[in-house]
Amino acid sequence: MRHSLLALALLTSLAACQKAEAPAADVAAAPVAASGDTAEADAKFADLSARALDGWFQLSPVAATQIGEHKYDSEIDDLSAAGRQKGVDFGKKILAELDALDASKLSRQNQVDAAILRNQLQYGIWDTETQQGWAWDPQVYNSLAGGALYNLMAREFAPLPDRLRSATARMEKIPALLAQSRENLDPARVPKVHAETVLKQNDGILSIVSMFITPHLKELPEADRARAEKASEALGKAVAEQKQWLEKTLVPNAKGDFRIGQTMYDQKLQFALLSSLSRAEIKQRAEGELKRVREEMYGIARTVLKDKAGAPPMPDAPSDEQQQKAIEAALELAYADKPARDKVVEAAEAALKSATDFVREKDLVTLPDSPVKIITMPEFQRGVAVAYCDSPGPLDKNLETFYAVSPIPEEWDAKKVDSFLREYNGRMIHLLSIHEGTPGHYLEGWHSAKFPSTLRAVLRSGMFAEGWAVYTENMMAEAGYMDNDPLFRLVQLKFYLRTIANAILDQGVHVDNWTKEQAMDLMVRQTFQQEREADGKWTRVQLTSAQLPTYFVGVQEHYDTRKAMEAKLGDKFNLKAYHDQILSYGAPPVRFARELMLDQPIE
């Protein structure tokens, strides 16, 4: 979920699936044994970490609610000029204190946390001062307004009347936030696609009120109910005013370029990923993987199409066109197995159970003991991704994880629906449930939450989480999921091609100025995505930057780490033990998990 840019150190960690269980109370991980210098340095870092977190929670109360800090549930982020400056000043103050610490004297785990903290402080300052999303991205305000209410009402972390009173206070403050958006946003800098997307999402704020708040107002005392009804009415008027401004002012005058350009992209990529791979290395690896995976898919196609009437030519050394036709023909066999239009969520539930049962049977990794629930994606979140995992914040305990699936829009005609369901066929829904559920995001979040660093829980790496989720897709196929069905392996490789394409597409668009035609060729022809999926990804790459590569970079670093551990342990390597160990570090950037596992210096 996406919220205020003031506390970007929180926000970047919230882009991926959140923690499923509260970590221990320690702010920093305690070393097993420490010298006097290390103990003193760790104590200073623990104090600094605690103050950094509390400052961020105050500056970004909506994100704080999602994280599980509920002291500020009645407040909302201040995106005025004064509010933004307050956030920058705070970030620079904490950064100066961090720079004054001798990181070499910290325990190894705290060296990792110090590196993560420094990166996120620098990222937050850069975002406000350099990227300036507050001036050109209306998604910031819309997502914040929706999250302000949704985060309070979606989970039962406190008695309903208490949450309703907090929601009332926020409903009273959202009109001011929307007014700030009208003051801050410069239509000349706002990309048309951003303005149009937020216009479509605008009414979703009120759908949260009608779904989660209004039906329960009768449970409030009369005075509280009257205040809530007044706040709801005022919010309705403010949302209507915002819609009129979006329609009459922002959309018609939105002239900004959605491409952020090479300089900005390279800076953002390093902040967002904190990876050891450069943009050039990411591109080189992705293009190499694209070629390798297509060759493997061709091999599978030759197997499943053998002796089938009407099969295309499949020579040992195919031309590009022969390879293309064979893979397309094989994929058609998988596309034939697709759910009904109104059965997508039901199919996802069955697939999640199947994947969970398989992990248990094969003993691949320790399974969670906390609940997960498949839900229909809230309206205000739709339009960017088909599904996401949304676990409780790291400071909330024993609450449900949501596996959200976007419904097929009612206005879609039969052709669009068929395109969507061909992409999200029966086997692909299994992969989606592996990625978002078990053993992907849901399971990883449960494991990572056990690490005793609140700072790391709050600043968890989206790249680690997304990379792990993609890693599990291949791991499950290698373990024989769905009885080693070759069509499942074919669809899994196609799903992986999407990950590869994401990395190529993101820098192709934002750095190399790709056109939509170039983007669609990569997605539809080279990586076999259906037109509906590719068209949605074209929208997503315009709306975001430096997020799509997290999947590919993350999985590459996970593969590298596993290979390094297999080489180190040899015959003693145990897959379940490896999985449990890599997940035990609280989801730092993968490079740090690798250094911890291999006992290497923390870079």
N, C-alpha and C positions, 0 to 999 in steps of 0.2 A: 504494500500500500504506500501511497505517496503523500507526503505532508509538507509542512513548512520548510522552506529552504534556509531558515535562520540556523537551524541545528542540523546541518547537512551530515555531520558526523553521526547523528541518529538516523537520518533519512536513508543514507546509502545502505545502512544495515537493514532497513525495513523493506527494501525492495524485494528481498527474497523471503522465503518462508520463515516465520518467526519461531522463537523457542516454544517448546511444548510443555515445559516444566520449569519451575523456578530454580535458579542456581543457589548455591549456598550463599550466606550473607557476606562472605568476604568480598571486598572490593578488588583485591589483587590476590593472585594465587600464592599461597604460602610455599616457600621452598622446603624440600625435604630436610636439608641441613644448610645452615648459612653461617658465614663468618660474621664477625662483628660489623665490618664495613658493609657487607651485603644486607644484614638485618637492618641496619640504619637506613641504607638506601631504599630498601623495600618499604620501610615504614613511611619515609617521605613520599614515595611514589603512591602508596595507598592513600595517603591524605590528599595528594594532588588529584588522584583519580576520583575520589569521592566528591571533591569540590567541582571537578569538571562535569561529572554526571549531574549533580544537583543544579549547577548553572544551566546546563542544557535542558534539563526538565523544566525549569522555570521559563526559559526562553521559548521552548516548544512544547507547551502543555498537551497539545493534541497527540504528538508522538509519544509523550510521556504516558498518556493513558494507554496507548497500544502496547507500550513496553511493560506496563504493569505498575507504574508509579502513579498513585491516584491522589496525591496531595493537591494536584492542580486540575482536577476534573471539571471544575466550573469555569476555568479560564480558556482563552484561545490565543493563538499566536498574534503578535503585533508586527505587521509587515509595513508599517509606516517608515519614513526615513529615520525617525528616532529609534524605532524598534530594531531596524536593520543595523544601525550603527552600534547599538547596545550589544548585539550579537557579535559583531566584528571586534569590538573592544574587548569583550570577554574572551574570545578565542585567542587574541594576541596576548592577553595577559597570561592565560594558562600555558600558551606555547612558550613564552619567555621563561616561565618557571620550569617547564619541562626541559628546555635547553640548558638550564643551569644545573640539572642533575647529571651525574656521571653514570650513563647507562651501563657502562662496563661493570659497575659494581652491583647491579641488580641481579637477582636470580634469573635463570634462563627464561622462565615463563614470564617474568615481568619485563625482561628485555623485549620479548615479543609484544606484550601489551603496550610498552612505551613506543615501539615503532608504529603500532596500529594507531595509538592516540595521536602521535605527531602527524601522521598522514591525514587523519580525519580533521584535525584542527586546521591544517594547511588547506585542506579541501574546502572546508566551510568558509574560510576567509576568501579563497579564490572564487568560490561560487557567488558570493555576494558582491565582491568588488570587481571581478573580471567577467565571469559568465553572465551575471545579472539576470537570471531567470525571472526575477520579480518584475522586470521591466518589459519582458516580451513573451512570457509563457503563462497564459491564463489557466493552464492545468494546475499550477501551484495553488491558486485560490480555490478552484472548484474542488480539488481533491482534499484540501484542508477543510473546507466547509462540510463536505460529506463525511470525512473521517471524524470530525469533531463530534458528530452525533452517532455514527455507526459504531465507533469504538466503545462508546458508553453502553449501547443497547444490545450489541450482538452477543455479549457473553455475560454470564451471571457472576461477576466478580464481587458484587456487593448487592444488598437488598434492592429490589426494583424501585421502591420509593426514593431511595438515595440517588440512584442513577437517573431517575426521572427529574429530580431537582437539579442535578448537575446538567442534564440535557436542557432544562429550561434556561439555566444561566447561559449556556452556550447559544441557544436559539436567540437569546437577547443580544448576543455579541456578534453573530454571523452577519447581520446587515452592515455593521461597521467594516467587517472584513471585505465584504463585496464592494463597499464604497472605496476601500483602499485599492482594490483591483482596478477600479475605474480611474482612480487618481494615478496609480503607478504605471499601468500598462500604456506603452506608446504604440498605437496602431501601426505606425510606420515600421516598427521592429517586430511586430507580431506576425508569424507565418499564418497564411490563410487556413491551412489544415488544422492548426492549433485552435484558431478561433471557431472554426466550424465544428470541431470535435467537442469543445466545451459547450457550445450552443446545444448540441444534441444531449449532453449530459446534464444540463442545467436543472431540468425538472426532477432529476434523480434525487436531489437534496430533499425535496418535499416527499418523495416516495419513502424515504427513510422515516420521516415524521409519521406518515400515514400507516406505515407497516409496524413500526417499533414503538411509537410514542403514543399517538392518539388512542389506540384501543385500550391502553392501560391507565389513562388519566383518572378513571373512576377510582383507582386504588390510592389516590392522593387525598389528603385532607382538603377541605373546600378552598381554603386560601391558596394552597399550593396549586390546586387544579385551576383556579381562576388565573393565576399568574402564568401557568403553562399554556393555557388557551390563548391568553393575550400575546404571549411570546410567539406561539405558533402562527397566529393571525398576522403579526408584524413580519414574521419570517416569510410568510406567503407573499406578502406585498413586496418585500425586498427581493425575493427570487423573481417575481414578475417584472420588477423594475430592472433587474440584472438581465433578464431575457430580452427585454426591449432594447437595452443598451447593446447587448451582443448582436441582436438582429439589425439594428439601425445604425450603429456606430462602428463596433469592432469588426464584424465580418466584412462589411463593405469597404472598410479602409485598411484592412490587414494587408500589408505589403512586404513583410519581412521574409528573409530567406531561411528556410528550415535547415539548410546546411550550415554547420558551424565552422567549417573550414579546417585546414590542416593544423595550424598553430593551436587553436583552441581544442581541437580533437586530441592531439597528442598529449596536451597537458591533462585533459579530462580523463583520458584512457589510463594514464599512470596513476592518477588519484583513485579512480574507480576500481581498478584491478589490483593495484600494488603487486604487480606480477614481475617476474624476472624476464618475461618475453616482451620485446619491443613490437611496435606496429608492423615493421617489416618482417620480423620473425613470425608473427601471428599470420600474416598473409602467406608467407612461404609454406608454413606448416599446413594451413588450410587448403591451399591449392594442391599440395601433395596428397593430402588425405582425400580430397575430392576425386582425384584420379584413382587412388587405390581402392576406395570404396565402390566406385562404379565398376571397376574390374571384378571385385568380389560379387557384386550384384549380378553381373553378367554370367558368372559361373553358376550361380543359383538359378538364374533364368534358364540356362541350358538344361539343368536338371528337371525343373518343374514343367518345362514345355516339351521335353523329349517325347516324341511319338504322338504329340497332340496335333490334330488336324488343323491346318491353317497357320501353324507356327511359322514365324519368320526365319530366314536363314540365320544360322548360328555357327559360323566357322571358328576355328581355333584362334585365328588372328583377325578379329572383326574390324571393319571400318568404324568410324565414330557413329555413322548412321545405323549400321547393323547392330552395334552395341545398344544404341538408343531404342531401336524398335524391339529388340529382344527384352530389355528390361521393362519397357512399357507394357508389352504383352503379358509378361509374368505378373506385373503389378495388377493388371486387370483381374486376375484370378483372386487376388486379395480384396479388391474393391467390391467384388460381387457379394461379399459378406459384410453387410452394413446394417446398423440398427434403424428402426423406424424413426421418423422425425421427432416423435414425442417420447422416445425411449433412450435418449442419449444419457441422461443422468442415471437411469436404471441400469444401463449397460456399464457405466462407470462404477457403480456400486458392486456389481457382480465381479468385475475385473479386479477391483481392489481386494475383494475377499480371496479370489484365486491367487493373486500375487502373494498375499500374506500367507496363505496356506503353503505355497511353494517354498517360501523363505524358511518357514518353520520346518517343513519336511526335510529340506536340504541342509538345515542348520548353517545358513550363510552368514548370519549376523544376529546379534541379540535383538529381539523384538520389543517394541514399546509396550508399556502397560497403561498408557493414557488413551483417552478416546479420540476418534477422528469421525467427522460427520461430513457427508457430501451435501452441499447446498447449491441452490441456484444463485449464480453470481448477482450481487446487488446491482441495480441499474446504474448507479453513479460510477461503478467501476468498469462497466462494459466498454468495448470498443478498442481495447489495446491487446488483450490476450484472451485465448479461448478458455484457459483454466489457470488457477493459481492455488498454491497452498498458503493458508493463513492460520498459523498457530498462535496460541496465546503469547503475550509478551513474556520476556524472561523473568519478570518480577511477579507475574501471576502464576498461580499454582493449581494444577489438576483441573484445568479447564479444557474444553474441547478444541481440537484442531479442525479447521474448516478446509475441505477440499472443494473449492468453488468451480462450478462449470457454467459457462455462459450458455443460455438457451438460444435456440435458433430464432432469429428475429421473425416475428409474425408476418412482417411485410414482404419477406423473401418469397419469390415465386418458386415453382417446382424445379426449375433449372438451377437456381442458386442453391437450393436445399440439396439437390443431388450432388452438386459439386462439393459442398461441405461434407456430406456423408461419405463420399468416396474418399476424401482425405481422412476423415475420422471414422474409418471403417472399424469392424469389430476388433481386428488385431491392433490397430492404432490406438483404440481406446484402452486396450490392455497396457500399451506402452505409456500412455498418458497417466494411467493410474499407478504404474511403476514409478514414473518420474515425480508425480506430485504426492503420491502416497507412500506405499511400501514397495521396495526399501529406499525410496527417494527422499523427498523433502520432509515428509512427516516423520519418518524414522530418524533421519539425520538431526532434525530439530530436537527430538526427544533425547538423543545421545548427547548432543552438544550442550544442552541445557544443564547437564550434570557437572560440567567443568566449573570450579569454584571461583570464577572471576566475573563479577558483574559487569565490569568494563568490557571484557571480551564478549559477553553475552549481548550487550547493547550494540557493540560495534562489530558484530559478526560479519564475516565476509560473504557477500552475495556470490562472489566467484567460487568460493569453496562450496557453497550450497548448490549452486546450479551445476558446477562441475561434477559434484557427487551424484546428483540426480541423473545426469547423462551417463556417467560411469555405470550406474546400476542397470541401465537399459542393456548395455552390452554384457555386463556381468550375468544378468538373468538369462540372456540368450545363450551364453557360453555354458551356463549350468544346466541347460536343457529345458527351459520353460516352454510350456505348451507342447511337450513331448517332442522336442527338437523339430518342430514344424518348420520346414524350409521357408514357407510363406511368412511365418512370424519373423524369421531371421531376415528375410527380404524387406519386410516392412520396418523392422528395427534399424536396418542399415539406411533405409530411406529416411527414417526419423533422424538418424545421425547426420545424414546429408543436410538436413535442415539446420542442425547445429553448425555444421561447417559453413553453410551458406550465410547464416547469420553474421559470422565473423567477417566474411568477404564482403557481404552487402553493406555492413555498417560503415566501413572505411571507404568502400566504393562510392557510396552516396555522399558522405560528409567530407571526404578528402578528395576523391577523384571526380566528383561532380557527375556521377552516373545519372542517366535519364531513367524514367520509369521503364522504358523498353529494355534497357540493359539489365535493370533489376529483375524484370519479369522473365527474361531469358535465363538468368541464373537460377531463378526459383522454379519456373515451370518446366523448362527444357532440361537444364543440367542437373537439377535436383528433384525433379518429378513431383513438384507440389501442384495441387489443384488450383485452379484460377482463383477460387474464393479465398483459399489460405494465402496465396501469394499476394493477392490484392490487399488483404488485411495486413500482411507483413509490410507491404509498401507504405501503408498508413503508419504502422508502428515505427518504421525506421525514420519517418519524417517527424514523428512526435517525440522520439527519444534519440539519444546518442551515447555511445560507450557502454550501453547495457547489453545489447545483443551479443557482443563478443564474450561476455562472462561465461556462457555455456561452453564454448569451444576452448577458451583459454583454461578454464577450470578443469575440464575433463583431460586436457593434455597434461596439466600439472599433476592430476591424480594418477594418470597412466605412468608418468615419469616416476612418481613416488613409489608406486607399487613395484615397478621394475627394479628400482634401486633396493627395495627391501627384499625382493626375491633373490637378487644377486647377493645381498649381504647374508641372508639366512640359509639359502640353498635348500637342502632337504628338510630343514626345520621350519620352513615357511608354512604357516597355516592360514587359510583364507579368512575364516571367521575371526581369528585372533587379530589378523591384520585390520579387518574392517572395524572391529571394536576399538582398536588402538587409534586408528586415524580419526575416528569419530569422537575420541575422548578428549580432544584438545580444545573443544569449544568453538570450532569453525573459524580459525584465523585464516588469512590468505594461505593457500596451500604451500607456498614456499616455506613458510614458518613451520607448518606441521612436518614437512619433510626434514627440515633442519633439526627439529626436536626428535624425530624418530631415529635419524641417523647419527645423532649426537654431534652435529656439525655446528660451527659458530653461527650465531644469530646475526644475519646481515641486515 
